[in-house]
Amino acid sequence: MSVDTRATGRRLDTYHRTQVGDIVVLIDHDLARLPVEVTVMKSGLLSRGIGVHVDGVDGAPCPINLVR
């Protein structure tokens, strides 16, 4: 998972688009197939950043590891 604000001129048609408030989230189809719950929230100073939390579905272990 990554954050990229420079999307002009990039091929984004393979991503699923979801609107979260005033932010458009592009979700890769491989990630969408996994049994995970992804929570996207505003975070950081003055809520100008984006935070992401990934869990397994219904309390199951998450099948992926996020590296920061």
N, C-alpha and C positions, 0 to 999 in steps of 0.2 A: 504494500500500500504506500502511496506517495502523494505528496501535494505538489501540484504544478499550476501556477497561475498564468503561465505563458502558453495558452492553448491555441493562439492564432496561427493558422497555417498547418496545424497538426491533424492527422487522421484520427478522429475520435468516433467514427461511425460504428466501431466494434464494441463500444462501451454502452452499458445500460445507464440511462440518465435518471436521476432522482433529485427533486428539488427539496432542500431543507432550508426553510426560511428564505433568505436571499442568496443562498449558496447552491450551486448546481454540483451534485456529486456524481462522478463518473465511476461506475462499478464494472470491473473486468468480469467477463462471463465465467472464467475459471473460478473466481472468488464467489460469484453468485451461486455456483453449483455446490459449494461446500456447506455442510450443516452448521452454519455459524450465525450468530446474531451480531450485527455490527451497529454500534451506537456512535453517531457523529454529533458532537456538541461544540459550542463556542467555548473557548478557553483562553487563558493568557491575560495579559494586561488589557484592561478595558474590553474584554471579550472579543478581541480582534483576531485571535488565532482559532485554530480548529483542533479539537481533540478527538481521538478515535479509540474506542474500546471494543474488543472482540471477545465474545464468549461462545461456548458451545451451546447448542439448542437445548432448552429445558434442563439446564444444569449439567449437561454432558461435558466431558473434557473438550477443550478447544482443539480441533485437529491441526491448527497452525500455530507457530510461535512468531510473535512480533519482536523484531530486533530494533532497538532504538539507537 
